[in-house]
Amino acid sequence: MIAFQLDFTDFYTEDCTACKCDYLEIFNGPSNSSPSIGNFCGSATPRGFRSQSNSLYFVFKTDYSATYRGFSMTYLFFTQGENCL
């Protein structure tokens, strides 16, 4: 099975209570009904992680009330069982 390693290099979105303004949500699978890996907002850079499936689904939501940098990340594909550096 192919999996992914994601590492965020920058993250800065509007920070609201419970991430209601701007956020990035990542799902461990092909749709938003897959298990959620997390809902991220503000300026704390999320920790890197490995997927548990061969697909990821991203939702980026903004309320357009303020402008921030957004986010950037790197990703690697690997076959499950391989070491990922």
KEKE-3310 file (N, C-alpha, C; in steps of 0.2 Angstrom, whole numbers, plus 5000, padded with zeros to 4 digits):
npx = (5004:5002:5008:5008:5019:5018:5024:5024:5030:5027:5014:5001:4986:4970:4966:4954:4941:4939:4943:4935:4935:4946:4953:4962:4958:4962:4959:4960:4959:4949:4939:4928:4921:4930:4941:4945:4961:4965:4961:4966:4973:4977:4994:5002:5013:5008:5012:5022:5015:5011:5001:4987:4982:4980:4976:4973:4962:4959:4953:4951:4946:4940:4934:4936:4938:4950:4967:4980:4996:4994:4998:5011:5018:5027:5028:5029:5029:5027:5030:5021:5029:5042:5056:5054:5062)
npy = (4994:5011:5025:5042:5054:5069:5085:5100:5116:5129:5138:5148:5155:5164:5165:5159:5155:5138:5136:5142:5152:5153:5138:5122:5106:5089:5074:5056:5048:5046:5055:5068:5061:5052:5047:5060:5068:5080:5097:5112:5128:5146:5150:5140:5128:5113:5096:5084:5070:5053:5045:5034:5027:5026:5038:5055:5068:5085:5100:5117:5131:5147:5163:5175:5187:5191:5192:5181:5172:5158:5141:5130:5114:5099:5083:5066:5051:5034:5016:5006:5000:5003:5013:5030:5045)
npz = (5000:4996:5005:5014:5019:5028:5030:5038:5033:5035:5043:5044:5048:5050:5067:5077:5089:5092:5079:5069:5059:5049:5042:5040:5036:5037:5030:5033:5020:5005:5006:5014:5023:5028:5041:5052:5052:5058:5063:5058:5063:5065:5071:5075:5069:5062:5068:5059:5050:5046:5034:5035:5025:5007:5002:5004:5010:5008:5016:5014:5022:5022:5029:5023:5030:5034:5029:5028:5028:5025:5021:5019:5014:5013:5005:5004:4995:4999:5000:5011:5025:5020:5026:5030:5028)
capx = (5000:5006:5006:5011:5022:5017:5028:5022:5035:5024:5007:4998:4979:4967:4965:4947:4939:4937:4945:4929:4936:4950:4956:4964:4956:4964:4956:4964:4956:4947:4933:4927:4918:4935:4943:4949:4967:4965:4958:4972:4972:4982:5001:5006:5014:5006:5017:5021:5012:5011:4994:4986:4979:4984:4974:4971:4957:4961:4948:4954:4940:4941:4928:4938:4938:4957:4972:4986:5000:4991:5002:5015:5020:5031:5025:5033:5025:5031:5026:5020:5035:5048:5058:5053:5067)
capy = (5000:5018:5030:5048:5058:5076:5089:5107:5120:5135:5138:5155:5157:5167:5161:5160:5150:5132:5136:5143:5157:5149:5132:5117:5100:5084:5067:5050:5044:5049:5060:5071:5056:5048:5049:5067:5068:5086:5103:5116:5135:5150:5151:5134:5123:5106:5091:5080:5063:5048:5043:5027:5025:5028:5044:5060:5073:5092:5105:5123:5135:5154:5167:5181:5193:5194:5189:5178:5168:5152:5136:5126:5108:5094:5077:5060:5044:5028:5010:5004:4996:5007:5019:5037:5050)
capz = (5000:4996:5010:5013:5025:5027:5035:5036:5033:5037:5044:5048:5046:5056:5073:5080:5094:5089:5072:5065:5054:5043:5045:5036:5039:5033:5032:5031:5016:4999:5006:5020:5027:5031:5048:5052:5055:5062:5060:5060:5062:5069:5069:5077:5064:5064:5067:5053:5051:5040:5032:5036:5019:5001:4999:5009:5007:5011:5015:5017:5023:5024:5030:5019:5034:5035:5025:5032:5023:5023:5024:5014:5016:5009:5006:5001:4994:5001:5001:5018:5027:5019:5030:5027:5031)
cpx = (5004:5003:5009:5014:5021:5021:5026:5028:5033:5017:5005:4992:4976:4965:4959:4946:4937:4939:4939:4930:4940:4953:4958:4962:4959:4961:4960:4960:4953:4942:4933:4923:4923:4937:4947:4956:4968:4962:4963:4971:4977:4989:5005:5007:5012:5012:5016:5018:5012:5003:4993:4982:4982:4981:4973:4967:4958:4955:4951:4948:4942:4935:4930:4938:4945:4961:4978:4990:4997:4996:5006:5017:5024:5027:5029:5028:5030:5027:5026:5025:5041:5049:5057:5057:5064)
cpy = (5006:5022:5037:5050:5065:5080:5096:5111:5127:5135:5144:5157:5161:5163:5163:5154:5144:5132:5137:5148:5154:5143:5127:5110:5094:5077:5061:5046:5048:5054:5063:5067:5051:5050:5055:5066:5074:5092:5108:5124:5139:5149:5145:5129:5116:5101:5087:5073:5059:5046:5036:5024:5028:5034:5049:5065:5080:5096:5111:5128:5142:5158:5174:5187:5195:5190:5187:5174:5162:5146:5133:5120:5104:5088:5072:5054:5039:5022:5008:4999:4999:5012:5025:5041:5056)
cpz = (5000:5002:5009:5020:5023:5032:5033:5037:5035:5038:5048:5045:5052:5061:5077:5085:5090:5081:5067:5059:5048:5046:5039:5039:5035:5035:5029:5027:5010:5000:5013:5025:5030:5037:5048:5056:5060:5059:5063:5059:5066:5067:5072:5071:5066:5064:5061:5055:5045:5040:5034:5030:5013:4998:5005:5006:5011:5010:5018:5017:5025:5025:5026:5024:5035:5031:5029:5026:5021:5026:5018:5018:5011:5010:5002:5001:4996:5001:5008:5019:5025:5024:5026:5031:5031)
residu = (MET:ILE:ALA:PHE:GLN:LEU:ASP:PHE:THR:ASP:PHE:TYR:THR:GLU:ASP:CYS:THR:ALA:CYS:LYS:CYS:ASP:TYR:LEU:GLU:ILE:PHE:ASN:GLY:PRO:SER:ASN:SER:SER:PRO:SER:ILE:GLY:ASN:PHE:CYS:GLY:SER:ALA:THR:PRO:ARG:GLY:PHE:ARG:SER:GLN:SER:ASN:SER:LEU:TYR:PHE:VAL:PHE:LYS:THR:ASP:TYR:SER:ALA:THR:TYR:ARG:GLY:PHE:SER:MET:THR:TYR:LEU:PHE:PHE:THR:GLN:GLY:GLU:ASN:CYS:LEU)
# end
